[in-house]
Amino acid sequence: MSVQAYILIQTEVGKASSVAKAVSAISGVTIAEGVTGPYDVIMRAESPSMEDFGRAILSKVQAVPGITRTLTCPVTSH
């Protein structure tokens, strides 16, 4: 079963567009868009396992310049 999650991203002022573009290029990211509100970018990603998710996606997202904070929200399936 694959792991899917939304990641809410806060960025430095004026960096939302460049952050959205950078994270959308990461393998496993299905969508990344700039939004208004308490977060600046919302992205969705999927991976074969939680271990892969952390190693292949989260670590790369957190390395993107301009990101100040992230919140990962795993998607539950019924």
C-alpha positions in Angstrom: 0.0 0.0 0.0 1.4 3.4 -0.9 1.7 6.4 1.4 0.1 9.7 0.4 0.3 13.0 2.2 -0.3 16.7 1.9 2.6 18.8 3.0 1.8 22.4 4.0 4.7 24.7 3.6 5.5 28.1 5.0 8.1 30.1 3.1 10.2 33.3 3.4 8.4 36.4 2.1 8.3 36.4 -1.7 9.5 32.8 -2.1 6.2 30.9 -2.5 6.4 30.7 -6.3 10.0 29.5 -6.5 9.4 27.0 -3.7 6.3 25.6 -5.4 8.3 25.2 -8.6 11.2 23.5 -6.9 9.1 21.0 -4.9 7.0 20.1 -7.9 10.2 18.8 -9.6 10.8 16.3 -6.8 10.0 12.7 -7.8 6.8 11.5 -6.1 5.2 15.0 -5.9 1.9 15.0 -7.7 0.9 18.6 -7.3 2.4 21.8 -5.7 0.5 25.1 -5.7 0.9 28.5 -4.0 -2.0 29.4 -1.7 -3.0 32.2 0.6 -3.5 31.9 4.3 -1.2 30.6 7.1 0.7 28.4 4.6 2.2 29.6 1.3 2.4 26.3 -0.7 0.4 23.1 -0.5 1.8 20.0 -2.1 0.7 16.4 -2.4 3.1 13.5 -2.7 3.0 9.7 -2.7 5.6 7.0 -2.1 5.6 3.2 -1.8 6.3 3.3 2.0 6.7 5.7 4.9 10.4 5.0 4.9 10.7 5.9 1.2 8.4 8.9 1.8 10.8 10.3 4.4 14.0 9.6 2.5 13.0 10.3 -1.0 10.5 13.1 -0.6 10.6 14.9 2.8 14.3 15.1 3.0 14.4 16.8 -0.5 11.5 19.1 0.4 13.2 20.3 3.5 16.4 21.1 1.6 14.6 23.5 -0.8 15.8 27.1 -0.2 13.2 29.5 1.2 11.2 27.0 3.2 10.8 28.0 6.9 8.4 25.3 8.1 6.5 22.3 7.0 3.5 20.3 8.2 3.0 16.8 6.9 -0.6 15.5 6.8 -0.8 11.8 5.8 -3.9 10.8 3.8 -5.9 7.9 5.4 -7.7 5.5 3.2 -10.7 3.5 4.2 
